[in-house]
Amino acid sequence: MLAGSYLYSLNGESVDIQETWLIDGDLSGECRIVSTRRAGDVELQVDATQCVGLVERFEVHWRDADGVIDAKYDVKDGAPIVEWLDQDTQRSEDIRPPQFFANDLPLFYPLLRVFTGPIIRSLIARGGEGLVLLPNIETSTARSDLLRPLCSVRHAGIAGEQESLVGEGDTAAQLCTFVGGHYDEKSRFWLAADNLLERYEWQQAPDQLWEVRLKREN
């Protein structure tokens, strides 16, 4: 069993975002991954089943001052399907995302950092490009759109040799790119040998540099 957290900083200053994770099983085989992020009054939790680096299904829970929304991402009859539930209104519906390219099912991407490294590796294995299916967590959108599926084309590649990340126990990590969504070519991602994301840097705006670092508990 592995456990850890991701530490966030903005322009070199620590930010009060708590993101913890727990892996039960073998990362190279089948495992269950539970991760929770708390930022302000919003809590996001993901409970996923992953096999050989690919998320096969996951449940995601959103909690804020206005209530709770749940969604379950799975595959049925060879196609992705999402069960969406607003626990306050008890509105529930099954959502089938739009049609995808033939024989190219999207990769499930539950968004939290513990899933980012495997997604990058999977995209590299697919030739550096692929479709990902992820839940919408944009708070600027209507509440009825939270956790609903978004389809996005993402690109990934190896940008550098293995290097030692100073100040992190001399962890060997490989610099990679991951482009799409909020991330452009300037974003940098370092992956450890077990494909966990060790660190990333994202320039959100000219005066906003986000850094995230992995802290392993065991």
Salt bridges, closest charged atoms under 4 A:
GLU19 OE1 - ARG37 NE 2.87
GLU43 OE1 - ARG38 NE 2.89
ASP47 OD2 - ARG32 NH2 2.52
GLU59 OE1 - HIS61 NE2 3.87
ASP64 OD2 - ARG143 NH1 2.84
ASP70 OD1 - HIS61 ND1 2.73
ASP74 OD1 - ARG57 NE 3.70
GLU93 OE2 - ARG148 NH2 2.62
ASP104 OD1 - ARG126 NH1 3.33
GLU129 OE1 - HIS155 ND1 3.25
GLU138 OE2 - HIS182 NE2 2.70
GLU168 OE2 - ARG213 NH1 2.22
ASP194 OD2 - ARG216 NH1 2.94
GLU198 OE2 - ARG216 NH2 2.89
GLU201 OE1 - ARG188 NH2 2.94
GLU201 OE2 - ARG199 NH2 2.45
GLU211 OE1 - ARG199 NH2 3.80
GLU211 OE1 - ARG213 NH2 3.87
